[in-house]
Amino acid sequence: MKKFLLIFLILAMVLAVNLPQGMLTEFGTNPNILIAALVALVIAGLVANENLGLVVVVIGVAVAANAPQELADSIGYSREMMMAVLAGLVVLPFVKRQL
């Protein structure tokens, strides 16, 4: 139940952060506070459950790998490198199980 609640809160906060700016101000919410709370929740999830951490890292790397090329260039990372990292993260549990 605790794991379900944590995943539900993370998904709800991600959806809330991605709402249009006008809608967030109608609710009286600052997006920066939501992002900070989301980061804190993800870190708490990483500490509480390492499988959840792997899922969160895979989602983050997948988003970074699928970002537009202009955004990736402006931030300073390679989308091809993120695809390689993503492939490694997907293969990692299988390698761990074999060792």
C-alpha positions as CSV (number, residue, x, y, z in Angstrom):
1,M,0.0,0.0,0.0
2,K,2.9,2.3,0.8
3,K,4.5,1.7,-2.6
4,F,1.2,2.4,-4.4
5,L,0.6,5.6,-2.5
6,L,4.2,6.8,-3.3
7,I,3.8,6.1,-7.0
8,F,0.3,7.8,-7.0
9,L,1.7,10.9,-5.3
10,I,4.6,11.1,-7.8
11,L,2.3,10.7,-10.8
12,A,-0.2,13.3,-9.4
13,M,2.6,15.8,-8.8
14,V,4.1,15.3,-12.3
15,L,0.7,16.0,-13.8
16,A,0.2,19.0,-11.6
17,V,3.6,20.4,-12.6
18,N,2.8,20.0,-16.2
19,L,-0.5,22.0,-16.0
20,P,-0.6,25.3,-17.8
21,Q,0.7,28.3,-15.7
22,G,-2.7,30.0,-15.6
23,M,-4.4,27.0,-14.2
24,L,-1.8,26.6,-11.4
25,T,-2.2,30.3,-10.4
26,E,-6.0,29.8,-10.2
27,F,-5.3,27.2,-7.5
28,G,-2.8,29.5,-5.8
29,T,0.1,27.1,-6.4
30,N,3.6,28.0,-7.3
31,P,5.2,25.5,-9.8
32,N,8.6,25.8,-8.2
33,I,7.2,24.6,-4.9
34,L,5.6,21.6,-6.7
35,I,8.9,20.7,-8.4
36,A,10.7,20.9,-5.1
37,A,8.1,18.7,-3.4
38,L,8.3,16.3,-6.3
39,V,12.1,16.0,-6.1
40,A,11.8,15.4,-2.3
41,L,9.2,12.7,-2.9
42,V,11.3,11.0,-5.5
43,I,14.4,11.1,-3.2
44,A,12.3,9.6,-0.4
45,G,11.1,6.9,-2.8
46,L,14.7,6.1,-3.8
47,V,15.7,5.7,-0.1
48,A,12.6,3.6,0.7
49,N,12.6,1.3,-2.3
50,E,15.4,0.7,-4.7
51,N,13.1,-0.8,-7.3
52,L,11.1,2.4,-7.4
53,G,14.4,4.3,-7.8
54,L,15.2,2.2,-10.9
55,V,11.8,3.0,-12.4
56,V,12.2,6.7,-11.7
57,V,15.7,6.8,-13.2
58,V,14.5,4.9,-16.3
59,I,11.6,7.3,-16.7
60,G,13.9,10.3,-16.4
61,V,16.5,9.0,-18.8
62,A,13.7,8.0,-21.3
63,V,12.4,11.6,-21.1
64,A,15.9,13.0,-21.7
65,A,16.5,10.6,-24.6
66,N,13.3,11.7,-26.3
67,A,13.7,15.4,-25.8
68,P,14.0,17.5,-28.9
69,Q,17.5,17.8,-30.2
70,E,17.6,21.6,-29.7
71,L,16.7,21.2,-26.0
72,A,19.4,18.5,-25.6
73,D,22.0,20.8,-27.3
74,S,21.1,23.8,-25.2
75,I,21.4,21.8,-21.9
76,G,24.6,20.1,-23.1
77,Y,24.0,16.4,-23.3
78,S,23.8,13.9,-26.1
79,R,20.6,12.1,-26.9
80,E,22.5,9.1,-28.2
81,M,24.4,8.8,-24.9
82,M,21.0,8.9,-23.1
83,M,19.8,6.0,-25.3
84,A,22.9,4.0,-24.4
85,V,22.3,4.7,-20.7
86,L,18.7,3.7,-21.0
87,A,19.7,0.4,-22.7
88,G,22.2,-0.2,-19.9
89,L,19.6,0.5,-17.2
90,V,17.1,-1.9,-18.8
91,V,19.7,-4.7,-19.1
92,L,21.1,-4.0,-15.6
93,P,18.5,-6.1,-13.6
94,F,19.1,-9.1,-15.9
95,V,22.9,-8.9,-15.5
96,K,22.5,-8.6,-11.7
97,R,20.2,-11.7,-11.6
98,Q,22.8,-13.7,-13.6
99,L,25.7,-12.8,-11.3
